[in-house]
Amino acid sequence: MRSKVKLEEGWTTFLLLLLMLLSVMWAVRAAEWTEGLGILPWTAIVAMAFGLGLAKWKRLPGIVAHPLSLSVGSVFVTIMLDSVFQSKVAPAALVSANQGLSARASIMYQQALRWLLDPGGVEAWLSNFMFVASLAAVTWLISHFSTWFVFRSHWAWGAIVPAGAACVLNIYYAPPRLIIYFFLYCLCALLLAVRMHVYTRQVAWREEVVNYNLDVDLTFLRDGMIVSLLALSLAWTVPVAARSPKLADFWAEFEQPWQEVQTLWTRLFTSLNYRGRSSLVRFGRTMTLGGGVNLSNVPVLKVQATEPHYWRAVTYDRYTGSGWVNTDQETVVVPANRATFSPTPYRMQQEFTHAVRMEESGETLLFFAGQPLRSSMAARASLSFVETPEGQQATDVSMLAALRTLGRDQSYTITSLVSRATASQLRAAGTEYPDWVSERYLQLPSTLPGRVRVLAGDIVEGVSTPYDQAEAIQNYLRRIPYDRAISAPPAGYDPVDWFLFENRRGYCDYYASALTVLVRSLGIPARIAQGYASGEYLPGSRSYQVRQLDAHAWPEVYFPGYGWVEFEPTASQPVILRPEQGSVPLLPGLDVPLSTEPTEEEDKYGPDEGIAEGGDITDISLAQTGPWYSRLVRPVLALLGVLLGAVMAVVGWWYASLRGLNVAESVYEQMRRLGGLLGVPHRSHQTPLEYGESLVQKLVQGQDDVRRLVALYVKQRFGWRGLSDAEERELQERWRELRPLMWRRVLTPRWRKRRPLSPAWVSSSSLRPSSSLD
């Protein structure tokens, strides 16, 4: 006879754990960060198989098993990486056909050491290879320890949490289509948790010599599948938690450490293929040049101002070869309404005040024009300090964040310094840049293809001043078609080079990056800014409606004495018309002068005193139309919908879990559940008769029904002949009388006085019914 290989925890447990881990690996592979990720599923399978053997070897302690697994994993991962190294990433000069595995492994470790010493200065192929190697190592570790926790420690969460963190991180930065893998992970994780709970209970029952249905694990898995699907479906419809200001405040505590991790990640892996199509606007310390964007028409800000501007959120100074990083190290808390930013003094600057009202919750950054001077809201300013002949000086503020997460309809006022320099003044600015500007804003990676520098020289041939060179590059880029639905640059490509020579289409991130890189290659300092375009002008309120699709990136070029000046290379945006001399520049989105005639609303209600040219904006009205209770309709309806869904899920689970049971088993199971709600849980060591005795002590009425129902269940469960038709009818009639009584007791508020308890049974013999149980 052929013997079956048995697993104490059941092969179902192994299969659930395997599917859970593979769902994470499949998601990473489907994200197509780079080539070679196909080795991850095989790494997970081998690590699980080896980890299972170690976990079931009871005499092997963990202090020996873990180093042994790491040693075997190092060898296996090296073998798997060898195929990637040979066929996909390594240059032909490094690998030859007559080299053995040991020679190639030595080359791989030498290249890994070179990457560790200078991750930002290596070739794109090596950065991508080290990404695959790191993921393979992490895959082995997660798979080994997950198997160990489940099959040695019997702790399911030790497997669920690490794999879940990896899955969430991948899905967060990957295309939305990969959410199906997260759904599969959640389903397997929930079923694994249910299966391990049932297993631990079965172990306890066996130790206490308690009889139980051997099919209980399949029943629990079936019910767990139903509940898990209902829970995931409900979670799918719940609004994003990040839009809640209180939850956003909680996550904001982790924002700075997470941004530091993102900066380190970008520095280590500079050439990954970011393919995400973003549907939400997020500004932070990194900007990745990836796939297309999909922005909606949802309003995010309303800005009250006398003229349009770009509403800046953040600036970036370092180009990594795959995106941009803000490297400001200092954060200064600035009190409200105090001009303590100490901006660098520039010529031709004018104070400009605007008010912002939030139309979405969850934002932390403040939006400003030019260089912020003071804010009506206390904020954290990101900047750097440099040594000058006059002493230590603060550089321009690159990011301004509120101390708390902003809610919907919350408003603030910011006064900034904006440049009014004309074209002739900028042409005469010269090239005597401060040291801190040259050191920081001329940086380019060594991996930048040479043809980018050649193109910059060709564009500005015969053009002398930095201003005219920047304008020439701007005009050249504006001839490239605008496209928000592009694919991500292929692995190993510099995104600016790919945009200029291969794809020849893109959106604002690529236009701004291309101008900044091109002018830097000519020795002209420049940086990237991100935020929103001016938005739609609303004449009635003299404000600007800013929507999600107004999210924008633009370049800013530095001119000695005049500071940072905006340019607009994006083909879909209006060009910034800067007059030669004398008058104020025509800013983006403003193709006609602002009217000085009173608006229709001002004719009817009087002038708007909230804002005046050159003055402060005191407030934006937050009043909402309609009575206060009208604003409660949607939240109340949403709450009722959630409660109704929860009730339907519980009712569905209640009846679905009773399927397959006979009448006596179904009645006893329902009675046991209601007893648990009454505070009489069924103990694992109790027989049905003993449980019936404890339940009767909670009920004043219905004691005879409880005794008889328990007796009939015992006869059905353990008798030879089961119940007759008359006994089944009696059971159903008694349950119809007892069930409403138990539900009334369950729904009676706890604070109401209970009726006296019935006396305990005199002896267990009185429980035995008159009819035979044979």
JOJO-V422994 format. One line per field, one symbol per residue. phi: phi as a letter, one per 40 degrees, with the letter a starting at -180 (. if undefined). psi: psi as a letter, one per 20 degrees, with the letter a starting at -180 (. if undefined). Layout:
BEGIN
phi->???
psi->???
END
This chain:
BEGIN
phi->.cccccbdcgcccccccccccccccccccccfcacgccccdccccccccccccccccccccccccccccccccccccccccccccccbbcccccbbcccccccccccccccccccccaccbccccccccccccccccccccccccccccccbcfbcccccccccccccccccbbcdccccccccccccccccccccccccccccccccfbcaccccccccccccccccccccccccccdcccccdcccccccccccdcccccccccccbcbcccbcbcbbcbbacbbbcbccbbbbcccbabbcacacacccbabbbbccgbibbcbcbbbbcbccfbcbcfcccbcfbbcbbabbbcbachcbccbbbgbcbabcbdabbcabbbcbdchcbcccccabbccbccccgcbabbbbbbcbcccccccccgbcccdccccbbbcaccccdccccccdccccdgbccdcccccccdccccccccacbcccdcdgccccccccbbcfaibddcccccccccccccgbcaabbbibccgccbddbfbbcbbdccdabacbbcbdgbgcbcbbccccbccccbccagbcdcccgbcbccccccccccccbgccccaadgbcccabcbcbcgcccccccccccccccccccccccccccdcccccgccccccccccccccccccgbcccccccdcccdccccccbcbgccccdccccccccccbccbgccccccccccccccccdcccccccccdccccccdccccccacccccccccbc
psi->qoqqoqpgiqihgggggghgghhghhggghhlhrqjiiigghgggghggghgghhinhioqhihgghghhghhggghgghhghghgihhpqhhhprhjqrghghhggghghhghghhmhijrqhhhghghgggghgghgggggghghghgigilnhhhhggghhghgggghhirqhijhhhhggggghgghgggghggghhhghghhjlpprpijhhhgghghhggggggghgghhipqphiiphghhhghhhjgghhhhggggghhgnikqnojpopiqoppbiqopncarqnqajpphqpporiqqrpnphqqqhppiiiaqpojpiqpppprqkpmjilqppqqkqqpppqqpppjqriqhqqprpcopgqqipqrppprqpqprhiapqpaqpiqopqhqpprpjqrrppproqpkqrghghhjhaknqqghgghhjjpqqiipqhighggghhgjpipgqhghghhghghghiipqpoikrrqqqpipphgghghhfgkqaahhggggggggghhijjpprrpqqcqrhappohhjlrpoprhiipqqqqppppphibppqrniphiqqqoooqgqgrqqorpiniqqppiqqrhhhhgirqojhqqpjaqphqppjqqqrrhihiigghgggghggggggghgggggghhiipiqrggggghghhhghhhhijmqoqhiprhghhhghhhiipgrjghggggggghgggghirhiaqrhhhgggghghhhhhghghhghhipqhiqpqqqqqqqqgqihihprhqqj.
END
